[in-house]
Amino acid sequence: MKTDIIEKIKKLLALANSSNEHEAALAAGHAQRLLAEHNLAMADIEASHKPDKADRVETTVAKTLPKWLRLLSAGVSTAFDCQGIHHPATGRMTFIGVGSDVQIAAYTFTYLERTVRKLCSTYMKQYVSSAIPNRHRGLMRQSYYLGAVSIITTRLREQKVQTPVTTGALVPVKEGLIRQAMNEIGPIRTMHSRRSYINADAYTSGQADGGRVGIHHGITGSTSPRHLGR
């Protein structure tokens, strides 16, 4: 019986690499649910399925990424054993990973970005007076974002420790495939973040709201990243 479930999950993971964005998202989500329902780990699936390539999924972002979004993309990438690359010229974010990892990472990033933006908008309307100079409002907005992302990325790290995405034997295999895919893209510019000034109240409010954000719903988001294949 378990063999049948494993085969079904394998097929779903294969569909998660489909060029049909909607089909890929549904398949990735269904695979994750079956893993949880049948108390299976990726080790059970990967034992008979050694990956031979990394895939890329692309989503739209700003041409200039604020610090909080750079931190969020890095946190999500690490949590799902992927690499995220920002392309300033086109305003695109490319996630590189193996199998369903990359689909889930891209959808989780899109979901979390949208959610944190909505929370920040609500915070600014409710607690920040419009009479405050724009410079100070900008500082509070930035502080809120950084506070929320600090907690969200911490929770993602804790989740990965509790439920590793990749089994030990496959870690170097995946890392090698991701490096190969990144080399095919060419030279990648490294961004260095400047020190951020923080409004303590806004930062703390962001942390509180970030602690309440669901971090398992990314794959059900309505915004569809674009699957690029190999």
SVG drawing of the C-alpha trace seen along z (x, -y; Angstrom):
<svg xmlns="http://www.w3.org/2000/svg" viewBox="-7 -67 38 69">
<polyline fill="none" stroke="black" stroke-width="0.4" points="0.0,0.0 2.8,-2.4 4.5,-1.6 1.4,-2.8 1.4,-6.1 5.1,-6.6 4.6,-6.1 1.7,-8.6 3.9,-11.1 6.6,-10.6 4.2,-11.3 3.0,-14.5 6.5,-15.7 7.1,-15.1 4.0,-17.2 5.3,-19.9 7.9,-20.6 5.2,-21.0 5.3,-24.1 1.6,-24.6 1.9,-26.9 -1.5,-26.0 -0.9,-22.3 2.5,-22.5 1.3,-24.4 -1.5,-21.9 0.7,-18.9 3.3,-20.3 0.7,-21.0 -0.9,-17.6 2.5,-15.9 3.2,-17.8 -0.2,-16.8 0.3,-13.1 3.7,-13.2 2.1,-14.5 -1.0,-12.3 1.1,-9.1 3.9,-10.1 6.4,-9.9 9.7,-11.8 11.4,-12.9 14.0,-10.2 11.3,-7.6 10.7,-9.2 14.3,-10.1 15.7,-6.7 14.6,-5.5 14.7,-8.9 18.1,-10.6 17.7,-14.0 19.8,-14.8 19.1,-18.5 18.0,-21.7 15.0,-23.6 14.2,-27.4 11.0,-29.2 10.7,-32.9 8.5,-35.5 8.1,-39.3 9.5,-41.7 10.8,-45.3 13.9,-46.2 15.3,-47.6 14.7,-45.3 14.5,-46.8 16.5,-45.2 13.5,-43.4 12.7,-41.6 16.3,-40.6 16.3,-39.1 13.0,-37.4 14.2,-35.8 17.3,-34.6 15.4,-33.1 12.9,-31.3 15.7,-30.0 17.6,-28.6 14.5,-27.0 13.8,-25.1 17.4,-24.3 17.3,-26.6 19.1,-29.7 17.3,-33.0 18.8,-35.4 17.5,-38.9 17.7,-40.4 17.6,-44.3 17.4,-44.9 14.2,-43.0 12.6,-43.0 12.6,-39.3 13.5,-36.8 14.7,-33.4 14.6,-30.5 16.9,-27.6 16.3,-24.2 15.6,-20.5 12.2,-18.9 9.3,-20.3 11.7,-22.4 11.9,-25.2 8.1,-25.4 7.4,-25.6 10.1,-28.2 8.8,-30.5 5.2,-30.2 6.1,-30.7 8.1,-33.8 5.2,-35.3 2.7,-34.5 4.8,-35.9 5.7,-39.1 2.0,-39.8 1.0,-39.0 3.6,-41.2 2.8,-44.1 -0.9,-43.9 0.0,-43.7 2.3,-46.7 -0.4,-48.7 -2.9,-48.0 -0.3,-48.9 0.5,-52.2 -3.2,-53.2 -4.1,-52.3 -1.0,-53.4 0.9,-56.0 -0.5,-59.5 -0.6,-61.0 0.7,-64.2 4.1,-62.6 6.7,-63.7 7.2,-61.3 10.8,-60.6 9.6,-59.4 6.8,-57.4 9.3,-55.7 11.4,-54.8 8.5,-53.2 7.4,-51.3 10.9,-50.0 11.2,-49.1 7.9,-47.2 9.0,-45.2 12.4,-44.3 10.7,-43.2 8.2,-41.0 10.8,-39.4 13.2,-38.8 10.6,-36.6 9.3,-34.9 12.9,-33.8 13.6,-32.6 10.4,-30.5 11.4,-29.1 14.8,-28.1 13.2,-26.4 10.8,-24.5 13.7,-23.3 15.5,-22.0 12.4,-20.1 11.6,-18.8 14.6,-18.9 13.8,-19.3 16.7,-17.2 18.1,-14.0 21.8,-14.0 22.9,-11.8 21.2,-14.0 22.5,-17.4 25.7,-17.4 23.8,-16.1 21.3,-19.0 24.0,-21.5 26.0,-20.4 23.0,-20.6 22.1,-24.1 25.7,-25.3 25.7,-24.0 22.4,-25.8 23.8,-29.0 27.0,-28.8 24.8,-28.5 23.2,-31.9 26.6,-33.6 28.2,-36.1 25.9,-37.1 26.1,-40.5 26.4,-40.4 24.4,-43.0 25.7,-44.3 23.2,-45.7 23.8,-49.0 23.1,-49.4 19.4,-50.1 18.1,-52.7 15.2,-51.3 12.1,-52.6 11.8,-50.3 8.0,-50.4 7.4,-49.7 10.0,-46.9 8.3,-45.3 4.9,-45.5 6.3,-43.9 7.8,-41.1 4.4,-40.5 2.5,-40.3 5.3,-38.2 4.9,-35.6 1.2,-35.1 1.7,-34.7 1.1,-31.2 4.2,-30.0 2.7,-26.8 0.4,-28.4 2.7,-29.6 1.8,-27.0 -1.9,-27.9 -1.3,-31.5 -3.1,-33.0 0.0,-34.6 1.7,-32.1 5.5,-32.2 6.7,-31.2 8.4,-27.8 11.4,-27.9 12.5,-24.3 16.1,-23.6"/>
</svg>
